[in-house]
């Protein structure tokens, strides 16, 4: 994949002066999110996969049997919206819902063998995407600093 900079992904073509927003953290976070999601979408375009679909599969690799509500909360997705994500992944045969044996109201999520194979196919794309993000940030130390600072905003 050719090297793409954040400015190339989200160029300022409006002619507007954004200097008033230079120190606006929320604005910078949103621009960064857009750039990272755009790169993700381009990297995964041939797979027809959204970041939330991938994150769900990735989270289930080490959390087989997690409650559907727990996965939604971990990903910061409202339960009602997460149902559609789970429906889509289940319809494709990548995950399955099972009722809890102790509480029939609870749905637990499991990745299927097809889901595991699909995720294995996706991992090289994700690794390349994460490598691109790392390059944009300037390396591992910078990434770790950004992640530490971001966690302060939501932990």
Residue, then its C-alpha position, 0 to 999 in steps of 0.5 A: x500500500x503506498x504511503x499516505x499522509x494525514x494531510x492527503x487523507x483530509x486536505x483543507x480544500x475549503x480555503x478556511x483559516x483553521x488557526x483558531x482551532x489549533x489548540x482545540x483538542x476535540x477538533x484535533x481528535x475528530x480530525x485524527x479519527x476521520x483520518x484513521x477511519x478513512x485509512x481503515x476503510x480504504x485498507x479493508x474496502x475489499x472486505x466490506x468491513x466496518x471498524x465496529x465489525x472488526x473490533x467485535x471479532x477481534x475482541x471475541x478472540x480472547x473473550x469467547x462467551x462474553x455477554x453481548x451487553x459487555x462487548x457493546x459497552x467495551x466498544x462504546x456502542x449503545x446496546x440497541x446499535x450493537x444488535x445490528x452489528x451482531x445480527x450482521x456478523x451472525x448472518x455472515x456466519x462469523x459469530x453466534x449468540x447463545x442464551x446463558x445457561x444461568x440467565x436466559x435473558x443474557x446473550x453470550x457471543x462466540x466466534x465460529x470457526x468461519x469467523x476465526x478463519x476470516x479474522x486470520x485473513x484480516x489480521x495482515x491488513x490490520x497490522x499494515x493499518x496499525x503500522x501506518x498509524x504508528x508511522x504517522x505518530x512517529x513511532x512506538x513511544x509516541x503511540x504509547x504517549x498518545x494512548x496514555x493521554x487518550x485513556x485519561x479522557x475516558x477511563 
